[in-house]
Amino acid sequence: MIAALLCGSLVGLGVYCLVRVFLRPKPGVAQMLARIHRGQRSMTTHTTTAYESAGALDRRARSAFTSLSDRFEVLAAERGWELGRQRADLALMGRTRGTHLAMKAATAFGLFLLAPFVWTVMRVAGVPLPTAIPALAALLFAGFGFLLPDLALRSEATARRRDFRRSVGVFLDLVAMNLAGGRGLPEALLAAASVGDHWSMIRIRQALANARLYGTTPWAALGALGEEIDVEELRELSGALVLAADDGAKIRSSLSARAATLRRRELTQAEGEEGEKSQSMLVAQMLISTAFLLFLGFPAVSQLLKA
């Protein structure tokens, strides 16, 4: 009886969630704006690659996932879901809220179905298991699957944010060189961002180009980019450039000193990480040595105890 009630409640909860997700409510302003944005994105030109034209099943799966992502994007815009800390990580990774929510739902649903499948296989194989076990396991797997994309996003964003900080130091050196060559501050910023095709330089270059189109200052665009992707170095750079533009501070020497500080910080962090790895290797070696000594001394100790 308890297992039947639990399974029934799970089915009812799943049906309710599906109805809430796919039900078409009366469109509001946020929903209409999200739909317009989705329509504009769908009209952009795109060249089909060999990977995308590999198979019809892959195309259908990607199309279904894109539709689900758009549905979640509209739902998030309508409900006002900002996702808190994950918003900066998503902006850094170049993903939308709908894509992340769709990934969470798909992972949770896939792991939810894993427990009944394993239970069915074991019952067919002749292993008797209670009925309540797959229900509890399905709930645990679904919860883990719902949180797994968040953990993966945080790990990827941390690595990418560290890479971006390294690029900021290089960018500061390039700006200082352009200033030394006689260029103005806006031209030096855009020229420094146009040197390489690294993804971080592309993000900075896009921010500076958008600032020129929108009529804002380049340092304000860099500060907005730092707020969006949660990179403190860009916010500090924006403040220093504001002082240089308003008060006429000596920006070239300040940028060089800031770049040197960033390099020293990265070097210190790298040395700390290497020290942690060395300590972990030392602990592993001590454990292996202890286990080997126990392996050598176990026969003698067993013989003494028998005597």
TORSE-144305 format. One line per 10 residues: number of its first residue (from 1); their letters; for each residue x, y, z of C-alpha. Coordinates in Angstrom, 3 decimals. Example, Ala and Ser with C-alpha at 12.3 -4.5 7.8 and 13.67 -1.06 7.14 Angstrom:
<sites>
1) AS) 12.300/-4.500/7.800; 13.670/-1.060/7.140
</sites>
This chain:
<sites>
1) MIAALLCGSL) 0.000/0.000/0.000; 2.803/2.444/0.884; 4.622/1.677/-2.362; 1.438/2.200/-4.393; 0.741/5.532/-2.691; 4.337/6.661/-3.255; 4.286/5.721/-6.928; 0.939/7.423/-7.397; 2.182/10.614/-5.781; 5.264/10.586/-8.001
11) VGLGVYCLVR) 3.132/10.183/-11.122; 0.807/12.941/-10.006; 3.727/15.268/-9.295; 5.215/14.555/-12.718; 1.901/15.225/-14.473; 1.500/18.483/-12.545; 5.015/19.626/-13.479; 4.413/18.810/-17.149; 1.155/20.736/-17.141; 2.795/23.735/-15.469
21) VFLRPKPGVA) 5.667/23.732/-17.967; 3.759/23.177/-21.203; 0.522/24.954/-20.355; 0.096/28.095/-22.408; -0.893/30.877/-19.999; -2.102/34.294/-21.031; 0.988/35.959/-22.516; 2.438/38.824/-20.530; 4.959/41.487/-21.456; 7.984/39.420/-20.396
31) QMLARIHRGQ) 6.703/36.402/-22.296; 6.089/38.403/-25.456; 9.588/39.940/-25.294; 11.121/36.490/-24.841; 9.185/35.173/-27.837; 10.292/38.124/-29.967; 13.908/37.485/-28.935; 13.496/33.811/-29.803; 12.098/34.712/-33.203; 14.966/37.082/-33.936
41) RSMTTHTTTA) 17.463/34.395/-32.979; 15.759/31.869/-35.255; 16.025/34.247/-38.238; 19.792/34.663/-37.989; 21.862/33.178/-40.803; 23.538/29.886/-40.027; 25.754/27.571/-42.038; 25.074/23.880/-41.543; 28.205/21.964/-40.642; 29.019/18.346/-41.413
51) YESAGALDRR) 28.442/17.449/-37.786; 24.937/18.930/-37.815; 24.014/17.102/-41.017; 25.357/13.765/-39.760; 22.033/12.124/-38.985; 18.338/12.840/-38.802; 18.100/11.465/-35.256; 20.741/13.879/-34.004; 18.997/16.767/-35.720; 15.668/15.795/-34.178
61) ARSAFTSLSD) 17.242/15.527/-30.740; 18.904/18.937/-31.077; 15.686/20.440/-32.401; 13.701/18.996/-29.492; 16.258/20.259/-26.985; 16.225/23.709/-28.605; 12.437/23.817/-28.415; 12.550/22.782/-24.769; 15.193/25.431/-24.076; 13.052/28.106/-25.718
71) RFEVLAAERG) 10.059/26.990/-23.672; 12.043/27.243/-20.459; 13.438/30.618/-21.552; 9.912/31.961/-21.971; 8.883/30.423/-18.659; 11.885/31.923/-16.858; 11.202/35.344/-18.361; 7.560/35.172/-17.364; 8.204/33.951/-13.812; 11.181/36.276/-13.298
81) WELGRQRADL) 13.722/33.538/-12.551; 17.151/35.192/-12.392; 19.051/32.098/-11.133; 21.182/34.224/-8.796; 24.878/33.320/-8.870; 24.414/31.060/-11.880; 23.449/34.023/-14.049; 27.057/35.296/-14.138; 28.356/31.782/-14.832; 25.878/31.359/-17.687
91) ALMGRTRGTH) 26.872/34.723/-19.146; 30.527/33.733/-18.942; 29.879/30.404/-20.648; 27.633/31.976/-23.298; 24.537/29.976/-22.343; 20.970/31.050/-21.763; 18.756/30.390/-18.785; 16.500/28.221/-20.917; 19.383/25.997/-22.026; 20.530/25.491/-18.437
101) LAMKAATAFG) 17.027/24.756/-17.149; 16.397/22.364/-20.020; 19.646/20.553/-19.237; 18.634/20.257/-15.577; 15.199/18.883/-16.496; 16.586/16.438/-19.071; 19.290/15.147/-16.704; 16.840/14.749/-13.840; 14.329/12.924/-16.032; 16.988/10.631/-17.507
111) LFLLAPFVWT) 18.340/9.632/-14.087; 14.783/9.290/-12.793; 14.145/6.601/-15.418; 17.440/4.868/-14.647; 16.315/3.381/-11.325; 13.175/1.621/-12.682; 15.198/0.332/-15.625; 17.880/-1.167/-13.374; 15.178/-2.605/-11.085; 13.424/-4.238/-14.062
121) VMRVAGVPLP) 16.691/-5.731/-15.327; 17.477/-7.161/-11.894; 13.974/-8.616/-11.541; 14.291/-10.256/-14.945; 17.677/-11.616/-13.883; 16.030/-13.214/-10.848; 17.211/-10.815/-8.129; 14.269/-10.112/-5.790; 13.986/-6.473/-4.753; 11.180/-4.654/-2.929
131) TAIPALAALL) 8.989/-2.325/-4.961; 9.764/0.694/-2.790; 13.485/0.589/-3.641; 13.193/1.865/-7.256; 10.817/4.641/-6.152; 13.242/5.952/-3.526; 16.213/5.468/-5.831; 14.403/7.314/-8.617; 13.801/10.271/-6.317; 17.438/10.342/-5.232
141) FAGFGFLLPD) 18.708/9.993/-8.796; 16.349/12.729/-10.025; 17.527/15.100/-7.298; 21.144/14.370/-8.122; 20.463/14.838/-11.834; 18.750/18.153/-11.143; 21.808/19.445/-9.251; 24.467/17.906/-11.514; 24.324/20.616/-14.240; 24.769/23.282/-11.536
151) LALRSEATAR) 27.941/21.590/-10.287; 29.271/21.172/-13.826; 28.478/24.807/-14.641; 30.262/26.056/-11.541; 33.370/23.994/-12.299; 33.526/25.083/-15.941; 32.862/28.730/-15.079; 35.594/28.742/-12.422; 38.173/27.456/-14.900; 37.044/29.881/-17.598
161) RRDFRRSVGV) 36.990/32.845/-15.195; 40.583/32.060/-14.185; 41.527/31.999/-17.865; 39.788/35.332/-18.371; 41.777/36.904/-15.530; 45.013/35.878/-17.228; 43.818/37.500/-20.441; 43.029/40.730/-18.606; 46.677/41.028/-17.590; 47.783/40.600/-21.206
171) FLDLVAMNLA) 45.137/43.100/-22.296; 46.452/45.700/-19.853; 49.992/45.324/-21.207; 48.739/45.755/-24.767; 46.782/48.859/-23.824; 49.869/50.345/-22.164; 51.918/49.641/-25.303; 49.333/51.328/-27.521; 49.248/54.334/-25.209; 53.025/54.534/-25.372
181) GGRGLPEALL) 52.717/54.564/-29.174; 50.703/57.768/-29.052; 47.149/56.483/-29.390; 44.231/57.806/-27.398; 42.617/55.766/-24.676; 39.540/54.538/-26.637; 41.646/53.667/-29.687; 44.226/51.907/-27.497; 41.536/49.793/-25.855; 40.010/48.684/-29.159
191) AAASVGDHWS) 43.420/48.050/-30.761; 44.551/45.951/-27.793; 41.362/43.877/-27.929; 41.798/43.314/-31.685; 45.226/41.674/-31.400; 44.175/38.069/-30.758; 41.208/35.781/-31.407; 41.048/34.252/-27.942; 37.484/33.993/-26.661; 38.195/36.461/-23.847
201) MIRIRQALAN) 39.571/39.046/-26.266; 36.521/38.531/-28.459; 34.228/39.246/-25.496; 36.155/42.438/-24.681; 36.164/43.477/-28.330; 32.419/42.921/-28.610; 31.812/44.992/-25.476; 33.909/47.866/-26.842; 32.211/47.695/-30.247; 28.770/47.746/-28.622
211) ARLYGTTPWA) 29.815/50.749/-26.543; 30.683/52.627/-29.739; 27.321/51.707/-31.294; 25.292/52.604/-28.205; 27.193/55.831/-27.548; 28.601/54.839/-24.147; 32.167/55.081/-22.945; 34.520/52.086/-23.358; 35.306/51.971/-19.620; 31.610/51.837/-18.798
221) ALGALGEEID) 31.268/48.898/-21.222; 34.187/47.108/-19.568; 32.641/47.662/-16.147; 29.291/46.322/-17.369; 31.047/43.265/-18.802; 32.817/42.711/-15.489; 29.486/42.902/-13.657; 27.860/40.528/-16.126; 30.479/37.779/-15.931; 31.630/38.546/-12.351
231) VEELRELSGA) 35.272/39.388/-13.079; 36.593/41.788/-10.468; 39.628/42.759/-12.565; 37.438/44.290/-15.257; 35.508/46.317/-12.698; 38.764/47.602/-11.211; 40.032/48.432/-14.699; 36.828/50.353/-15.411; 37.289/52.416/-12.250; 40.904/53.200/-13.123
241) LVLAADDGAK) 39.939/54.271/-16.654; 37.170/56.509/-15.287; 39.742/58.273/-13.092; 42.063/58.662/-16.063; 39.295/60.120/-18.241; 37.905/62.473/-15.576; 40.954/63.541/-13.600; 43.699/63.054/-16.164; 45.615/60.478/-14.113; 48.741/58.841/-15.516
251) IRSSLSARAA) 47.007/55.790/-16.878; 49.898/54.153/-18.745; 52.050/53.558/-15.675; 48.968/52.574/-13.696; 48.005/49.945/-16.270; 51.535/48.525/-16.353; 51.626/48.287/-12.558; 48.181/46.666/-12.523; 49.256/44.117/-15.136; 52.358/43.264/-13.081
261) TLRRRELTQA) 50.164/42.834/-9.997; 47.873/40.470/-11.876; 50.840/38.416/-13.065; 52.229/38.148/-9.540; 48.803/37.111/-8.272; 48.481/34.422/-10.925; 52.003/33.199/-10.183; 51.271/33.007/-6.458; 48.047/31.129/-7.111; 49.811/28.703/-9.445
271) EGEEGEKSQS) 52.532/28.069/-6.858; 49.878/27.449/-4.205; 48.068/24.959/-6.429; 51.311/23.159/-7.199; 52.105/23.017/-3.477; 48.713/21.456/-2.775; 49.313/18.868/-5.478; 52.758/18.080/-4.037; 51.263/17.602/-0.563; 48.568/15.299/-1.922
281) MLVAQMLIST) 51.213/13.254/-3.739; 53.235/13.048/-0.520; 50.211/11.778/1.410; 49.522/9.205/-1.294; 53.126/7.990/-1.170; 52.967/7.689/2.629; 49.768/5.653/2.400; 51.287/3.344/-0.200; 54.414/2.887/1.918; 52.346/2.127/5.029
291) AFLLFLGFPA) 50.248/-0.395/3.153; 53.394/-2.073/1.798; 54.916/-2.318/5.283; 51.697/-3.843/6.620; 51.748/-6.315/3.747; 55.322/-7.329/4.594; 54.756/-7.536/8.335; 51.389/-9.299/8.360; 52.763/-12.894/7.916; 55.280/-12.490/10.759
301) VSQLLKA) 52.703/-10.977/13.095; 50.176/-13.705/12.283; 52.758/-16.385/13.010; 53.613/-14.775/16.357; 49.972/-14.624/17.325; 49.449/-18.279/16.456; 52.445/-19.270/18.558
</sites>
